[in-house]
């Protein structure tokens, strides 16, 4: 049963099974991956590993790897979030946590799927950050990762940590460069996986020891991008600011100020929109999503389940010239320290990496590097690779960036690489 359904008794000695069938990828989210012409809530569902059963003659048989399946039966397991205390059981996590979380997530994902400047909705930001952070932990892969970190085999201890840490990733993501990319002009659309919040680092391929299941690349590494499909046609890509400004540094070193739990700020104007993805780019993103999945993926069309027919794992670090997920660097700047003034006269200041004025290195990583600045070098490289047309646009000085740079400005960016 989907989180948020009406409740009856959640205890094992009760007659009802309400809140016992747990979707670790909610049904409302799965519906976003149905084709507009779909007449049923059915997806093409693929098991990434062979599954067997014992038939009535006690023979072990293999189940079909691919089948059409109703979303009620996709990405779900009985009692995944049920806490057990001796003979007693409770489904309070499903009822009290995920009911509200999924409602906020549903509203927030809908908002970000149609986001357009100069909108700025703090409630939608908070709702998405809390939902994404919990979603990354609530899947079987996320729970196994938590158990591994805790070095425990006790499901209750793992579930308790999931509840406690459910906003773990929010501050790091809020300080990232956000890009909302569009697949509406591609025949191929995005797939949905059993671990929807995926992480890509171009030097940490699926075979790397740091990425062996249930591990993902740490989101705090310079070169880690977080990928979250918002539906068939839209995907949210979050890139560490340190990497967006300098993709020439080691991708596996930690970004500045990598602490998880702390206050920070978010700049709606920096969100990059209007990026239109080509067919090859969508397939490459789907390949990454499938590579980060644990056991199951699903799609509106059968052929979308197999991006590997068009994409090679050996090209992992070369997708999009190595810049498949990168934001448009010509919209980035140094030194965007934020001062917030409140109605009571108080104020707060943050540097680009969430440091406060009294903290060591406040503002130190916001300034251009001496000599040949990496951001300028990257801007020149993008100008050379993609020409004067911006790959994405942010909101600056009360308007969107120009869709295309003037010849003079384009030559200026090219000159930064000399």
C-alpha positions in Angstrom: 0.0 0.0 0.0 1.3 3.4 -0.9 2.4 5.7 1.9 -0.3 8.2 2.8 -3.2 5.7 2.5 -6.0 5.6 5.2 -4.9 3.8 8.3 -6.2 1.0 10.5 -4.3 -0.9 13.2 -0.6 -1.1 12.4 0.2 -3.9 14.9 0.9 -7.5 14.1 -2.0 -8.7 16.3 -4.5 -6.6 14.4 -6.6 -7.9 11.6 -5.7 -5.2 9.1 -2.8 -5.2 6.7 -2.9 -1.4 6.2 0.5 0.3 6.0 2.3 -3.0 5.7 3.0 -3.0 1.9 5.7 -0.3 1.7 6.6 1.5 -1.5 10.2 2.7 -1.3 9.6 4.5 -4.5 6.1 6.1 -4.1 3.3 5.4 -6.5 2.8 9.1 -7.1 6.4 9.4 -8.3 6.1 6.3 -10.5 3.1 7.8 -12.2 5.3 10.7 -13.5 7.0 8.2 -15.7 3.9 6.9 -17.5 3.5 8.1 -21.1 0.8 10.7 -21.5 -1.2 8.3 -23.7 -1.1 5.5 -21.1 -4.5 4.1 -20.2 -3.3 2.0 -17.3 -1.0 2.6 -14.4 1.5 0.0 -15.8 5.2 0.3 -16.4 7.7 -2.0 -18.1 9.5 -3.5 -15.1 13.0 -5.0 -15.3 14.9 -7.1 -12.8 18.6 -6.5 -13.1 19.3 -9.9 -11.6 17.9 -13.4 -12.1 15.1 -14.3 -9.7 13.9 -17.8 -9.0 11.0 -19.6 -7.4 10.1 -23.2 -6.4 7.1 -24.6 -8.3 4.6 -27.1 -7.1 6.9 -29.9 -8.1 9.7 -28.4 -6.0 11.7 -27.5 -9.0 13.5 -24.2 -9.0 12.4 -22.0 -11.9 13.5 -18.6 -13.1 11.1 -15.7 -13.3 10.9 -13.5 -16.4 13.4 -10.7 -16.0 11.0 -8.2 -17.7 7.3 -7.8 -17.5 4.6 -5.2 -17.5 3.5 -4.5 -14.0 1.1 -2.2 -12.2 2.8 0.5 -10.2 1.2 -0.8 -7.0 3.4 -3.8 -7.4 6.6 -1.9 -8.5 9.3 -0.9 -6.0 7.5 -2.2 -3.0 8.1 -4.7 -0.2 6.1 -5.9 2.8 7.1 -4.6 6.2 10.2 -2.8 4.9 9.7 0.0 7.5 8.0 -2.1 10.2 9.7 -1.8 13.6 9.7 -5.0 15.7 9.8 -5.2 19.5 9.6 -8.9 20.5 6.2 -10.0 19.3 5.0 -6.5 18.9 5.2 -4.6 15.6 4.5 -1.0 14.6 4.2 0.8 11.3 4.6 4.3 12.8 7.4 5.1 10.3 5.1 4.5 7.3 2.2 6.3 8.9 3.8 9.2 10.7 6.9 10.0 8.6 6.3 8.9 5.0 2.7 10.0 4.8 3.6 13.7 5.3 7.0 13.4 3.6 5.5 12.0 0.4 2.7 14.6 0.3 5.3 17.4 0.5 7.5 15.5 -2.0 4.6 15.2 -4.5 3.8 18.9 -4.3 7.5 19.9 -4.5 8.4 17.6 -7.5 5.4 19.0 -9.4 6.6 22.6 -8.6 10.2 21.9 -9.8 9.1 20.1 -12.9 7.6 23.4 -14.2 10.0 25.8 -12.5 10.6 29.1 -14.4 12.4 32.2 -13.3 11.8 34.5 -11.4 9.9 32.1 -9.1 11.2 31.5 -5.6 9.2 29.2 -3.3 11.0 28.4 -0.1 8.4 25.8 0.9 8.9 24.0 -2.4 12.7 24.1 -1.8 12.4 22.7 1.7 9.9 20.0 0.6 12.2 18.8 -2.2 15.4 18.8 -0.1 13.7 16.8 2.7 12.0 14.4 0.3 15.2 13.7 -1.8 17.4 13.2 1.3 14.9 10.7 2.8 14.4 9.1 -0.6 18.1 8.4 -0.9 18.0 6.6 2.4 14.6 4.8 2.3 15.4 2.4 -0.6 16.8 -1.1 0.0 20.1 0.2 -1.4 20.0 3.2 1.0 19.1 1.0 4.0 21.8 -1.5 3.2 24.3 1.4 3.0 23.1 2.7 6.3 23.5 -0.7 7.9 27.0 -0.9 6.5 27.9 2.4 7.9 26.5 1.4 11.3 28.0 -2.0 11.1 24.7 -3.5 12.2 22.4 -6.3 11.2 19.6 -5.0 13.4 16.8 -3.6 11.1 15.4 -1.6 14.0 18.8 0.2 14.4 19.0 0.9 10.7 15.4 2.2 10.5 16.1 4.4 13.6 19.1 5.9 11.8 17.1 6.5 8.7 14.6 8.5 10.6 17.2 10.5 12.5 19.4 11.2 9.4 16.6 11.8 6.9 17.7 15.4 6.1 21.4 14.3 5.9 22.2 15.6 2.4 20.1 18.8 2.3 22.8 21.4 3.1 25.3 20.1 0.6 22.6 20.0 -2.1 21.4 23.5 -1.3 24.9 24.9 -1.9 25.2 23.1 -5.3 24.6 24.6 -8.7 21.2 23.5 -9.8 20.3 22.6 -13.4 16.9 21.6 -14.6 17.3 19.8 -18.0 14.6 19.0 -20.5 14.2 15.8 -22.6 11.0 16.9 -24.3 12.7 17.0 -27.7 14.2 13.5 -27.3 12.3 10.3 -28.4 13.9 8.6 -25.4 12.6 9.6 -22.0 13.9 9.1 -18.5 13.5 5.8 -16.6 12.7 5.3 -12.9 14.8 3.1 -10.7 14.7 1.5 -7.3 17.2 4.2 -6.1 15.9 7.4 -7.8 18.4 9.8 -6.2 21.6 8.7 -8.1 25.2 10.0 -7.9 27.6 10.1 -10.8 31.3 10.8 -10.6 33.1 10.6 -13.9 36.3 9.0 -12.4 34.4 6.5 -10.2 32.8 4.1 -12.6 30.4 1.3 -11.6 33.3 -1.2 -11.2 35.2 1.1 -8.8 35.5 -0.3 -5.3 34.0 2.9 -3.9 30.9 2.2 -6.0 30.3 -1.4 -5.2 26.7 -1.9 -4.0 25.3 -0.5 -1.8 27.8 2.4 -2.1 27.4 5.5 -4.2 30.1 8.1 -4.7 30.1 10.5 -1.8 28.1 13.6 -2.8 30.7 15.8 -1.1 33.5 14.8 -3.6 34.3 17.7 -5.9 33.3 15.7 -9.0 30.1 14.1 -7.8 26.8 15.1 -9.4 23.4 14.2 -7.9 20.8 13.2 -10.5 17.1 13.1 -9.7 14.6 12.6 -12.6 11.5 14.7 -12.0 9.4 12.7 -14.5 9.5 11.6 -18.1 10.9 14.9 -19.5 12.7 16.7 -16.7 15.7 15.9 -14.6 17.3 17.9 -11.7 21.1 17.8 -11.8 23.1 19.1 -8.7 26.8 19.9 -9.2 29.2 20.9 -6.4 30.1 24.5 -6.8 33.8 23.7 -6.5 33.5 21.4 -9.5 31.4 23.7 -11.6 34.1 26.4 -11.2 37.1 24.0 -11.6 36.7 20.6 -13.3 40.4 20.3 -13.6 41.1 19.5 -10.0 41.0 15.9 -8.5 37.4 14.7 -8.7 37.7 12.5 -5.6 38.8 15.2 -3.2 36.3 16.7 -0.8 34.7 20.1 -1.6 35.3 23.0 0.8 33.3 22.8 4.1 31.9 19.3 3.6 30.1 19.0 6.9 26.6 17.7 6.5 24.4 19.2 9.3 24.5 23.0 9.4 22.6 26.1 8.3 23.2 27.4 4.8 21.4 29.5 2.1 20.0 28.9 -1.3 20.0 31.3 -4.3 17.1 30.8 -6.6 18.6 33.1 -9.2 21.5 30.7 -9.9 19.2 27.9 -11.0 20.0 27.0 -14.6 17.1 26.3 -16.9 16.4 26.0 -20.7 18.9 23.2 -21.2 17.5 20.9 -24.0 18.9 17.4 -24.0 19.6 15.5 -27.1 18.8 11.8 -27.6 22.3 10.6 -26.9 22.4 12.7 -23.7 19.2 11.2 -22.4 20.4 7.7 -23.1 23.7 8.5 -21.3 21.8 9.8 -18.2 19.6 6.7 -18.3 22.7 4.5 -18.5 24.0 6.2 -15.3 20.6 5.8 -13.6 20.5 2.1 -14.5 24.2 1.7 -13.3 23.2 3.2 -9.9 20.1 1.0 -9.5 20.1 -1.9 -7.1 17.7 -4.5 -8.4 14.9 -3.0 -10.5 14.2 -0.3 -13.0 11.1 0.6 -14.9 10.1 2.7 -17.9 7.1 3.9 -20.0 8.5 2.0 -23.0 10.3 -1.3 -23.1 13.2 0.0 -25.3 14.1 2.7 -22.7 15.1 -0.1 -20.3 18.2 -0.9 -22.3 20.4 2.3 -22.7 23.5 0.0 -22.9 22.4 -0.8 -26.4 23.5 2.7 -27.3 26.0 3.7 -24.6 29.2 2.0 -23.6 30.4 1.7 -20.0 33.9 2.2 -21.2 32.9 5.8 -22.1 31.9 6.5 -18.5 34.3 9.4 -18.0 33.7 10.8 -21.5 30.0 11.3 -21.6 29.4 14.7 -23.2 33.1 15.3 -23.7 33.3 14.6 -20.0 30.8 17.4 -19.3 27.4 15.7 -19.7 26.1 16.9 -16.4 28.0 20.2 -16.0 26.2 23.5 -15.6 26.8 26.3 -18.0 30.0 27.9 -16.6 29.5 31.3 -18.4 26.7 31.9 -15.9 28.9 31.4 -12.9 30.9 33.9 -10.9 33.2 34.1 -8.0 32.5 35.8 -4.7 28.8 35.5 -4.3 28.7 35.9 -0.5 25.2 36.3 0.9 24.0 38.6 3.6 20.4 38.1 4.8 18.6 40.9 6.8 15.5 39.9 8.9 12.6 42.0 10.0 13.8 42.1 13.6 17.0 43.8 12.4 19.2 40.7 12.8 21.3 39.4 9.9 23.2 36.3 8.8 26.2 36.0 6.4 27.4 33.0 4.4 30.1 32.5 1.9 29.6 30.4 -1.2 30.4 27.2 0.7 28.1 27.8 3.7 30.8 29.2 6.1 30.0 31.9 8.6 32.2 35.0 9.2 33.8 33.6 12.3 34.7 30.3 10.7 38.2 29.6 9.3 38.6 30.3 5.6 35.4 32.3 5.4 35.3 33.6 1.8 38.7 32.1 1.0 37.4 29.7 -1.7 35.1 32.3 -3.3 37.8 34.3 -5.0 39.6 33.8 -8.4 42.8 31.8 -8.2 46.0 33.7 -9.0 47.4 33.3 -12.4 45.1 31.4 -14.9 41.8 31.1 -13.1 40.2 27.6 -13.6 36.7 29.1 -14.1 37.9 31.4 -16.9 39.6 28.4 -18.5 36.4 26.4 -18.2 34.4 29.3 -19.7 36.7 29.4 -22.6 36.5 25.7 -23.1 32.7 25.8 -23.2 32.7 28.6 -25.6 35.0 26.6 -27.9 33.0 23.4 -27.5 29.4 24.8 -27.8 29.8 28.1 -29.5 28.1 31.3 -28.5 24.8 29.7 -27.7 24.4 29.1 -23.9 23.7 25.5 -23.0 21.6 26.7 -20.0 20.5 30.1 -18.6 20.2 31.5 -15.1 18.6 34.7 -13.8 20.8 37.8 -13.3 20.2 41.5 -13.0 16.4 41.0 -13.2 16.3 38.9 -16.3 17.4 35.6 -17.9 20.9 35.3 -19.4 20.9 35.8 -23.1 20.2 32.7 -25.1 23.3 33.5 -27.2 26.3 35.6 -26.5 27.1 38.5 -28.8 30.1 38.0 -31.1 32.1 40.4 -28.9 31.2 38.5 -25.7 31.9 35.2 -27.4 35.3 36.3 -28.4 35.9 37.5 -24.9 35.3 34.1 -23.5 37.5 32.5 -26.1 40.2 34.8 -25.2 40.1 33.6 -21.6 41.6 30.3 -22.7 44.7 31.9 -24.4 
